[in-house]
Amino acid sequence: MSNELLGGFPYITVGNVAMISIGLGMIYLGVARRYEPLLLVPIGLGVLLSNLPATGIAEDHGFLGMLRKAGLDNELFPLLMFLGVGALTDFTPLLQNPSTILLGAAAQFGIFAALIAAILLGWDIGNAAAIGIIGSADGPTTIFVATQLADVDLWGPITVAAYSYMAMVPIIQPPIMRLLTTKKERSVRMAYPSTPPSYRSRVLFPIVVIILGSLIAPKAAPLIGMLMIGNLLREVGVVDRLSQSAQNELINVTTIFLGLAVGSTMTAERFLELETL
């Protein structure tokens, strides 16, 4: 009876305190430092809630547990995010200058560098691949791959690492650019075609990418499909309500639920292990 009167205080552990501190740290970085606030704030709140003892919030019957099962275990939230991202993306520069697609190849070096490093550190191939995808600097892709290949204990750490890495890019990139290029090279202006791509090409592009991308990489078909469906909604020009909903309400609500669900996986007993850290 005395424990019931004291609520959750008798059950709090050092691990709970540590994880609550980590959650508060994420919220601080998102709010005060503006480091990926759209994801770090809800993830931090998810970490905070899931590590409050005796609440059952993060268990299967709790609301965070239900969010996790409904949106992470079946990869639904990352796919909905990609629908919104596709609706927000303008592929006009790529269609005007197709050679810029080669710039995306640089991400592959980061992926394989992280993959090899993870294998050398002793991770099995599934977890190593999920860790490696952090090198793509793409949050929804990282979450999608992690939920497919990685142990559930790693979903949270991998997601936080990916978004932390993305937040640090503007800090890391300028000195590296100055180191690798001259002032003259940095002042070069790229030629930019003045003629916009035709309406037909903008509509056909996502359809062609869905077909070819899914045939080349069937496992990636859900991601490719949702990204290009979102872009098609944007470009056809006759479903503005759907396009605007995907760009605003859908992606915003999904971001909240995704962050809370990812944060709920970062409980003390899962996160505070030497291998995970």
Buried (B, 14 or more C-beta within 10 A) or exposed (E): EEEEEEEEEEEBEEBBEBBBEBBBEBBBBBEEEEBBBBBBBBBBBBBBBBBBBBBEBBBEEBBBBBBBEEBBEEBBBBBBBBBBBBBBBEBBEBBBEEEEEEEEEEBEEBBEEBBEBBBEEEBEEBBBBBBBBBBBBBBBBBBBBBBBBBBEBBBBBBBBBBBBBBBEEEEEEEEEEEEEEEEEEEEEEEEEEEEEBEEEBBBBBBEEBBBEBBEEEEEBBBBBBBBBBBBBBBBBEEEEEBBBBBBEEBBEEBBBBBBBBBBBBBBBEBBBEEEBE
